[in-house]
Amino acid sequence: MPQSHPPHSDVVYPSAIPFVVTHLVCVGAIWTGVPVRALVLASVLYVVRMWAITAGYHRYFSHRTYKTSRVMQFLIAFLGQTSAQRGVIWWAAVHRHHHLHSDTEHDVHSPRHHGFLYSHVTWIFNPSNWEPDYGTVKDLTRYPELVWLDRNTYLPAILLGFGVWLVGGWAMLVVGFFWSTVVLFHCTFFINSLAHVSGSQRYLTGDDSRNNVWLALITLGEGWHNNHHHYQSSTRQGFRWWEIDISYYVLKVMSWFRLVWDLRAPPEEIVRGERPVGRKVVERVANELAQAFNIEGIAWAVREAWYEAHPIEDLSDCIRRARAQMEERLTEMSFPHLPTVPELRDKAEEMFQESHSLDAIVNRTHEILAAAVARHLCERVIASG
C-alpha cells in the first residue's frame, strides 16, 4: 500500500536550518559587493547546474530517456549534486514516486492536497520523506559510485563552493555560488508547485500538470510539464517546434559526439493526443468527474423515486439479496435524478480538455455514480431497519 505523506506537525523543521542559512548568506553581498564577474559566474553556474538537474537528475536518472556511458553518468550526477538538491538516487526515487501518485493524497508534493508552500519547499524537510522507496531505483543502486555519491549528499556542492572561494574570494562565493544556488533551488521547485497550478493543459493526464512558457525558459525546458506527464519517456519535453527546450538542444549536440545516445522522441500520435490514455488515468479522471456531483443528493432523490413505484420492503429485500445486482440495475435504470451519459459528457467537456478517451471516462463515471448511489441506499435502508 502506498503511504500518505501529510505535512509534518512541527512548526519548525530543524533540518531546514542549513537551507535557511544558505539564504541568509546571500545577504553577505552587502559587505562583499556585487562585482560584474561574480554575476557572470552566478549566471554560468545557474545554467550549468540547472542543465544537470533537468537533463541529468530528471530526464536521465529519473526517466532514463536516453543512454550514456558510465563515466558520463557519474559526471552528470556529480554536477547535479553541486546544486545541493540532495543525492541523485534519492532525487530519482522521490520523482518516480511523484509520477506514480501525481496529485493524489500519496504525492509527496502536490499543491492540490498540501498547499502551495508545502509543495514548493517544506515537503523536503518532512522526516517522512527522507527515506523514499529505493526499490524503485534498483537500476541506479547497482552502481557503487552512484551509491557513494548519494551517501555523500553535499560533498560536490561543498567542493564547488570551496573552489569558487579559493579562486575568486568572498564576493565570488557569496554572489557567484550562493546567489545562483538559491535561485536554482526555487526555479527547480517551481516545477513541483507552480507547474501544477499555473499554465495550460494540452493533454488529459489525470493530474494538475501544466505547460508554462515562463517556467520553460527559466528551467531550460522543464516548464512543458503537461507534455512531460503525458509522455514521460521522451527526452524532448517541448513537443512543438516553438516550445523552447534548451536542455534537449544541449543533449542533441552531445549526441553528435556520442557523449549520449538513443534520445527518445514522442510518437506523432502522442503529440497529436490521438492515443487513448491508460486505465489509471481513466479511473482518476472518472472519479474526479463523479465528485463534481452531489452523490448523497442523487441517492436521496433516487430513493424517493423508488418509494413512489415500490414499497419499502421491496427496496430493502433487493438490497439485502444482491447489492451487486442493485448497482447493475441502477446503471441500467433511467432515474431522472441520476446523470445520464450525455449529461456526464457535457460536464466532462466543461471540466477537461478534449481527449479521445472521454467516452471511456464518461462511461466509467456513470458506473462510479451508480455504485455510489447504491452504497448510500444500502446504508440508509439498513440503518432504518
N, C-alpha and C positions, 0 to 999 in steps of 0.2 A: 504494500500500500504506500502511495506517495505521502510524504509528510508535509503538513501545512507549515508555513513559515510566517506566523503573525509577528507584528512589530514587538520588540522586546519591551518589557515593562519598566526597565530602568530609565530614569530621567537623564542620566549621563552615562555614556559609554566610555569606560576607561580606555578601551582600545582606540578611541578616536583622538586621544591626546596627541600622538605624533602627527596625525592628519591636520589637526588644528594648528600645531606648532609650525608645520610646513607653510601654512597660510600666513601666520604671523611673521615668519622670517622675511616674507616678501616686503614687509613694511621697512625692513632694513635699508631699502633703497634710499630712504630719506638721508641716511648718513653716507652711503657708498656712492650716491649719484647714479644717473642713468645714462651712461655713455652709449653712443650710437653702436659701437662694436658689440656691446652687451645685448642690445636689442636685436642686432643681426644674429648673434649666436642664439638668442631665445627663439627667434623665428625658425632658424635651421633645426634646432633641437626639437621644436614642436612638430614640424613637418616630418622629420625623420622618424621620430618616435610614434607619431600618430600613424604613419605608414606601417610601422612594426606591429602596432595594435590591430589595425584594420586588416592588413594583408597577412599578418602573421598569426597573432592570437586568435583572430576571428575566422578569417577565410581559410587558413591552413590548419591550425591546430584544433579549432572547434568543429569545422565542417569538412576539412580535407578536400577542398575544391580543386586542388592542383597537387603536383608532386615536386619534390626537390631532393637533394642529396642529404645525407645525414649531417655532414659538416654545415651546409647552408641552413638546415633545420635548427641546429644548435645556435648558429649565429643570429638567426631571426629571433629565436626565443630569448637569447641574451639581450639583444637590442630591445625587445619588448619589455623585459623586466627592468630596464633602465628607466622606465616610466613610473616605477613604484606602484604599479597596479596589481600587486601580488604575483604569485607564481604562475607560470604558463599552464601547468596541468590543472591547478585549482581553477584558473580562469575558464579553461575549456570545459571542465566538469560542470561548473555553475551555468555556463552558457547553454550547454546541451540540456540541462535540466529546465532552463527557461523555455527552450523551444518545445520541449515535451509537454509543458504545462502552461504555455503562454497565456497570460491574462486570466488564469483560473486562480482559485484560492491557494493553489500549491506553487504558484510562480513566486520566486523569492523577491522580485522587484516589479510588481505590477501596480501602476498608478490607480487602476480601477479598484483594487482591493485594499491597498495600503496607503494610498495618498501620494502626492507628487514628491514631497521632500524625502519620504522613506524610499521611494523607488529610485530617486536620483542619487542619494548618497548614504543615508543612515543604515540601510539594509546591510551594508558591508561590515558594520561593527556589531551586528546582532550575532551573539555566540552560536545561535542555531544554524548560522550559515557558514561557519568556519570549516566544517568538515563535510563537503559535498560527497556525493556518491562516486568514489573513484572507480567503481566497477564499470562506469560508462566511458572511461578513458583508458582502457587496457591497451589500446593501440599506441598510447603515449607512455604509459608507465613501463613498457618493456624496454625503454631506452634509459639506461642508468644515468647518462649525462643529463637527461631532462629531469629525472627524479632528483638528482643532486641540485640542479639549478632551482627547481621548485622548492626544495627544502631551504635553500639559501635565498629566501624571497627577495630581500632588499640589497643583497650584495652588489648586483650590477648597477643599481641606482647610486649606491654609496661610492663605488669606484668612479662612476662618471662625475658625480659631484666633486669628489676629491681631485680628480684630474682637471676639471674646469677651474677650480680654485688654485691649483698648483701652477697652471699655465697663465691664468688671467687675473687672479686676485679676487678680492671680496665682491667687487661690482659685478664681475662676470659670474660669480657663484650665485649671488642674490638675484640678479636680473636674468642672466643667461640661463642658469639652471632652475632656480626655484620658481621664477615667474612662469617659465614655459611649462614646468611640471604641474603647477596649479591650474593653469589654463587647460592643459592636456587632460587633467582629471575631469574637469567639468564638461568639456566638449565631448569626451568619451561617454560620460554619464548621461548626457542628454539623449543618447540613443535608447537608454533604458527608460527614461522618463518622458521627455518632450516628444520623442518619435512615437510614443504610444498615446499622445494627447493632441498634438497639433500637426496638421497636414491633410493630405488626401489619401483615400483608399481606392486604388485601381482594382484590386483583386479581393475576392472573398476568402479570408484566411481563418475566420473563426476567432480572431483576436482583435486588438486595437492598433496593430501596427500601421504606420502611415508613411507616406512619401513626403519629404520636406526638403525643398531645394536648398534652403539656407543651411540646414544641418548637413546636407550632402557636400556643400562647399567647405565647411569648416572641419569636416571629418573625412575628407578625401574620398567620398562616395558612399559612406555608411547611411546617409540620410535617405537613400532609396529603400527604406526599411520594409514597406509593404511588399515591394518587389522581392526582397530577400525572404520574407516569411512565406511568400507564395511559392518560391522555388529556392530552397536553401543550398542546393548542390551547385549553384552557379558561382563561378569565380567573379564574374561581372555582375554587379548589382544595379548599375544603370542600364536597364533593358533597352531603352530607346536611344537613338543616336545623340539626342540633345541632353541626355541625363549624364552630366559630368561625373566621372568615376576615376579620380586620379590614381587611387590605389591599384585599380585594374590596369591602367595605362602603364604604370611602372612595372607591374608583373609581366605585361605583354612584351615590353622591351627586354626584360630579363630573360624571357623565354627565347628570344632571338639568339642569346648567348648560351643557351642550355643551362642557365642557372636554376630555372624552374621549367616545368613542362606539364603537358596534359591539363591545360587550363580548361575548365568545363564551361560551356555556354548553355543558356536555356534553350530548349527546342522552340521552334516557331509557334507551335500550338500552345505552349506555356505562356509565351509573351503575349499572344493574342487572347489568352484566357479561355481557350476552347476546350481544354482538358477538364473533365469533371473532377471536383475536389474529392478528397478522401473521406472515408466513413467518419473519422474522428471530427473533421470539420463540419460535416453534415449534422452530426449529433450536437456539437457545440452551438451551431447557428440555430438549429431547430429548437433547442432548449431556450436560447435567448429570445427567439420569436415567441415561444409559448409563454414566457414570463411577461410579455407585453400585454397579456390578457388576464382578467380577474378570474382565476380558477374557482375560487370559493363562490363568487357571484354566479358564475356559469353553473356550478354544481347545484346551487340553491334553485336557480331558475329551472334546471332540468328536473330536479326533484319535484318541484311544484307542478311542472307539466306532466310528469309521470303520475302524480296523485290524481290529476284530473281524469286520466284514462284508465288507471289501475288502482285497486285497493292497496293499502299499505302492506298487507300481508303478502301480496304478490311480489312487491319490491323486496321485502325482507327475505322471502323464500328464494328469490332469484339471486340475491347477494350471497346468502349462506350456501346455496347449492354450487354456484360456479362463478366466482368473481372474474376469472379469466374470460368466461363466456360473456359476462356482462360488458367487459371492456371491448370485446369484439363487437357486441351488439350495439354499444354506444357509438362505435366508429361508423357502423353502417346506418344507424338511425339518423333522421334529419330533424333534430330538435331545432327550433328557431333560435335558441339561445347558444347553441354550440356553433362556433365559427365554421363556415363552410370552407372547402378548399379554395374556391375563388376569392373569398374574403381574406383568407390567410395569404394568398398570393399577392393581393393588393397591399397588405400590411408588410409583407417581405420586401416588395419593390420600394416601399416607402422607407424602410429601415436600412436596407442593404444595397450595395451596388449590384448591377446586373451580373448574372452568372448562369452558365449552362446547367448548374446543379440546383437552381431554385426550385424546380419541380420536386426533386428528391427531398429537399429541405422542407417544403410545404407539406408533402405527404407525411414525413416523419413528425412534423409539428402537430398535424391532425391526430396522429396516433398518441403522441405525448399528452395532448389536451384531453382526449377521450379517456386515457388511463388515469390521468389526474382527477378528472370528474368522477370516475368510478371509485377511486380511493376515498374521495370526500363523501360520496354517497354511502359507502360501506361504513365509514366512521360514524356518520350521523345516524344511520339506521340501527347499527349495533349499539350505539350509545343510548338510543331511545328505547332499547329493549325489544 
